[in-house]
Amino acid sequence: MSLAQPTICVAKAMSLNATFTMEELLEGQKGLGNGKAPCWDGITLEFIVEFWDVLKDLLLSIANKVCQQWDMPISWKQGLVKLIPNKKLY
């Protein structure tokens, strides 16, 4: 049995600590579905796309700050759960 831990090359390790690029931020936005809000605030993908020119620099700055400082607002860690009754049970 080997106790050796898996490792990655230095270049790959350094890339994990790099800041986000605008292209990566755009790619992340594509992962959202239309009509879906990634947070409880209700801001949807359509809103983000519509106001992308205004929001892009702010969103990139926030993403990089949170990643570099490993700290995010407590509200980002909260969520809402909505129970939807199963009509088949009634």
Sequence and secondary structure as in RCSB ss.txt:
>XXXX:A:sequence
MSLAQPTICVAKAMSLNATFTMEELLEGQKGLGNGKAPCWDGITLEFIVEFWDVLKDLLLSIANKVCQQWDMPIS
WKQGLVKLIPNKKLY
>XXXX:A:secstr
         HHHHHHHTS   HHHHHHHHHTS TT  SSTT   HHHHHHTHHHHHHHHHHHHHHHHHHT   GG
GG         GGG 
